């Protein structure tokens, strides 16, 4: 399956007192990549998908090696590992061609901002997300497999 590729610039202010990118900054990198990934389908193409909002329910981050500031951007690869009725899990690697700095995942919940509550993933959103699905199957796929 496909992976979403995001080229993420490093900023001078991303460094901490030890001269490497601060652990909290990696969350910002993940956010930038996730927004770029999820909103490719959204309003610019006339689609209402993901435009109503989403919230992060969980982050999990493994720091593999320190990343020091430089002028070249890092690559953030994103893909979907799980699609449920009202949530999805996005996995990431922040990397260069020859090394990985961070492996992470985020549980995202589509959210109805007007109603102030979670909502289900639409059929259009699911179709888009399935292009990037690696790993686990969605709940619907599991149900279809059991019924067969």
Secondary structure, DSSP 8 states (H G I E B T S, - for coil): ---EEEEE---GGGB-TTSBB-HHHHHHHHHHHHHHHHTTSSGGGT--TTTT-EEEEEEEEEE-S--B--SS-EEEEEEEEEE-SS-EEEEEEEEETTEEEEEEEEEEEEEETTTTEE----HHHHHHHHTTB-SS--HHHHHHHHH-
